[in-house]
């Protein structure tokens, strides 16, 4: 069965390019309600069907879809119908600012911003300026939800009442540092 990370990648890529579920479902050759159920994991999707879905929409296999989301999309490599849909939606605005915040957060994670300890307030400052009016607690809330809660961890330290986060793959590098060293590291990166 397709996993949570696959469903998240499906939704994130769709939102990244401001595509509707209906448009993506049409490209995939299925009805919108089925696509929505797959994206929300309300309906099981076999690995073969997940592979077909990823192939039709994004031109990659099931396994490659997750890395495509994390490493970036080369538009010219996408199926023609998907390219056209993206071009058509390019001038439309995202309707949901929460989705935009989540997408920006995921972009920064994929670019390696959380490869070293950082606070949610620092993360907010690195985001698109349209999001600077957001509260850093919204980022904290996103870290507490799947799939981010599986790969972003909270360190046992606070700086100016802000929690400190790091990607789980890099956490071991910082776990032996003293609290003072961690505070200095995070504070110095704040000044950059």
VEXDREN-2710 file (C-alpha; in Angstrom, 1 decimal):
% VEXDREN-2710
k/r/px/py/pz
1/UNK/0.0/0.0/0.0
2/UNK/1.1/3.5/-0.7
3/UNK/2.3/5.3/2.4
4/UNK/1.8/8.6/4.1
5/UNK/4.9/10.2/2.6
6/UNK/3.6/9.4/-0.9
7/UNK/0.2/11.0/-0.2
8/UNK/2.0/14.0/1.3
9/UNK/4.2/14.3/-1.8
10/UNK/1.1/14.1/-4.1
11/UNK/-0.6/16.9/-2.3
12/UNK/2.5/19.1/-1.8
13/UNK/3.5/18.9/-5.5
14/UNK/-0.1/19.7/-6.5
15/UNK/-0.2/22.7/-4.2
16/UNK/3.3/23.8/-5.2
17/UNK/2.0/24.3/-8.7
18/UNK/-1.4/25.6/-7.6
19/UNK/-3.2/22.8/-9.3
20/UNK/-6.7/21.7/-8.3
21/UNK/-7.5/18.2/-7.3
22/UNK/-9.9/18.1/-10.3
23/UNK/-7.2/19.1/-12.8
24/UNK/-4.7/16.5/-11.4
25/UNK/-7.4/13.8/-11.4
26/UNK/-8.2/14.6/-15.0
27/UNK/-4.5/14.2/-15.9
28/UNK/-4.5/10.9/-14.0
29/UNK/-7.7/9.7/-15.8
30/UNK/-9.7/9.3/-12.5
31/UNK/-12.5/11.2/-10.9
32/UNK/-11.7/14.0/-8.4
33/UNK/-13.2/12.3/-5.4
34/UNK/-11.0/9.2/-5.9
35/UNK/-7.9/11.4/-6.2
36/UNK/-8.9/13.4/-3.1
37/UNK/-9.3/10.1/-1.2
38/UNK/-5.8/8.9/-2.2
39/UNK/-4.3/12.3/-1.3
40/UNK/-5.9/12.2/2.1
41/UNK/-5.2/8.5/2.6
42/UNK/-8.9/7.8/3.0
43/UNK/-8.8/5.2/0.3
44/UNK/-6.1/2.5/0.0
45/UNK/-3.8/2.7/-3.1
46/UNK/-1.8/-0.4/-4.1
47/UNK/1.8/0.1/-5.0
48/UNK/1.1/-0.7/-8.6
49/UNK/-1.7/1.9/-8.8
50/UNK/0.4/4.4/-6.9
51/UNK/3.1/3.9/-9.5
52/UNK/0.6/4.4/-12.3
53/UNK/-0.7/7.6/-10.7
54/UNK/2.7/9.0/-10.1
55/UNK/3.7/8.1/-13.7
56/UNK/0.6/9.7/-15.3
57/UNK/0.8/13.0/-13.3
58/UNK/4.5/13.6/-12.7
59/UNK/6.2/11.2/-15.1
60/UNK/8.1/9.3/-12.3
61/UNK/7.6/6.1/-10.4
62/UNK/6.0/5.8/-7.0
63/UNK/9.4/5.8/-5.2
64/UNK/10.8/8.6/-7.3
65/UNK/7.8/10.9/-6.5
66/UNK/9.0/11.4/-3.0
67/UNK/12.5/12.4/-4.0
68/UNK/11.0/14.6/-6.8
69/UNK/9.2/16.5/-4.2
70/UNK/12.2/16.8/-1.9
71/UNK/14.8/17.6/-4.6
72/UNK/12.8/19.8/-6.9
73/UNK/10.9/19.5/-10.1
74/UNK/12.3/20.1/-13.6
75/UNK/9.2/21.2/-15.5
76/UNK/10.5/20.1/-18.8
77/UNK/10.7/16.5/-17.5
78/UNK/7.0/16.4/-16.6
79/UNK/4.4/14.9/-18.9
80/UNK/3.1/17.4/-21.4
81/UNK/-0.4/17.6/-19.9
82/UNK/1.0/18.4/-16.5
83/UNK/3.3/21.1/-18.0
84/UNK/0.2/22.7/-19.6
85/UNK/-1.8/22.5/-16.4
86/UNK/1.1/24.2/-14.5
87/UNK/1.4/27.0/-17.1
88/UNK/-2.3/27.6/-16.9
89/UNK/-2.3/27.8/-13.1
90/UNK/0.8/29.9/-12.9
91/UNK/-1.0/33.2/-12.6
92/UNK/-3.5/32.1/-10.1
93/UNK/-3.0/32.8/-6.4
94/UNK/-3.0/30.2/-3.7
95/UNK/-6.3/30.3/-1.9
96/UNK/-5.1/29.0/1.4
97/UNK/-2.3/30.8/3.2
98/UNK/-1.8/27.8/5.5
99/UNK/-1.0/25.6/2.5
100/UNK/1.5/28.3/1.4
101/UNK/3.1/28.4/4.8
102/UNK/3.4/24.6/4.8
103/UNK/4.9/24.6/1.3
104/UNK/7.4/27.3/2.2
105/UNK/8.4/25.3/5.3
106/UNK/8.8/22.2/3.2
107/UNK/10.9/24.1/0.6
108/UNK/13.2/25.3/3.4
109/UNK/13.5/21.8/4.8
110/UNK/14.4/20.4/1.4
111/UNK/17.0/23.1/0.9
112/UNK/18.6/22.0/4.2
113/UNK/17.7/24.9/6.5
114/UNK/17.0/22.4/9.3
115/UNK/20.3/20.6/8.9
116/UNK/21.4/22.6/11.9
117/UNK/19.4/23.7/14.9
118/UNK/17.0/26.6/14.3
119/UNK/14.0/28.2/16.0
120/UNK/10.6/28.6/14.3
121/UNK/11.0/32.4/14.5
122/UNK/14.3/32.1/12.5
123/UNK/12.6/29.9/10.0
124/UNK/9.8/32.4/9.5
125/UNK/12.4/35.1/8.7
126/UNK/13.8/32.9/5.9
127/UNK/10.3/32.4/4.3
128/UNK/8.7/34.4/1.5
129/UNK/8.0/37.9/2.7
130/UNK/4.3/37.4/2.2
131/UNK/4.4/35.1/5.3
132/UNK/6.2/37.4/7.7
133/UNK/2.9/38.4/9.2
134/UNK/2.4/34.8/10.4
135/UNK/3.0/33.8/14.0
136/UNK/5.9/31.4/14.5
137/UNK/3.6/29.1/16.5
138/UNK/2.0/28.2/13.2
139/UNK/5.4/26.6/12.2
140/UNK/5.6/24.8/15.5
141/UNK/2.1/23.4/14.8
142/UNK/3.2/22.2/11.4
143/UNK/6.2/20.4/13.0
144/UNK/3.7/18.5/15.2
145/UNK/1.8/17.1/12.3
146/UNK/2.6/14.3/9.9
147/UNK/4.8/13.9/7.9
148/UNK/7.1/16.6/9.4
149/UNK/6.8/15.1/12.9
150/UNK/8.5/12.0/11.6
151/UNK/11.7/13.8/10.4
152/UNK/12.0/17.1/12.3
153/UNK/12.8/16.8/16.0
154/UNK/12.6/19.3/18.9
155/UNK/15.7/19.7/20.9
156/UNK/15.6/19.9/24.7
157/UNK/16.4/23.6/24.7
158/UNK/14.6/26.9/24.3
159/UNK/16.0/30.2/23.2
160/UNK/14.0/33.3/24.1
161/UNK/11.0/31.0/24.8
162/UNK/11.4/29.6/21.3
163/UNK/11.7/25.8/20.7
164/UNK/14.7/24.7/18.7
165/UNK/14.3/22.2/15.8
166/UNK/16.6/20.1/13.6
167/UNK/16.2/17.4/11.0
168/UNK/16.5/14.0/12.5
169/UNK/19.3/13.0/10.1
170/UNK/21.5/15.8/11.6
171/UNK/20.4/15.7/15.2
172/UNK/23.2/13.4/16.3
173/UNK/25.7/16.0/15.3
174/UNK/24.3/18.4/17.9
175/UNK/23.2/16.1/20.7
176/UNK/26.6/16.1/22.5
177/UNK/26.8/19.9/22.6
178/UNK/26.2/21.7/25.8
179/UNK/23.1/24.0/26.2
180/UNK/25.4/27.0/26.0
181/UNK/27.1/25.8/22.8
182/UNK/23.7/25.1/21.3
183/UNK/22.4/28.5/22.3
184/UNK/25.5/30.2/20.8
185/UNK/25.2/28.2/17.6
186/UNK/21.6/29.1/17.1
187/UNK/22.1/32.7/18.1
188/UNK/25.0/33.1/15.7
189/UNK/23.0/31.7/12.9
190/UNK/20.2/34.1/13.8
191/UNK/22.6/37.0/13.1
192/UNK/23.5/35.9/9.6
END
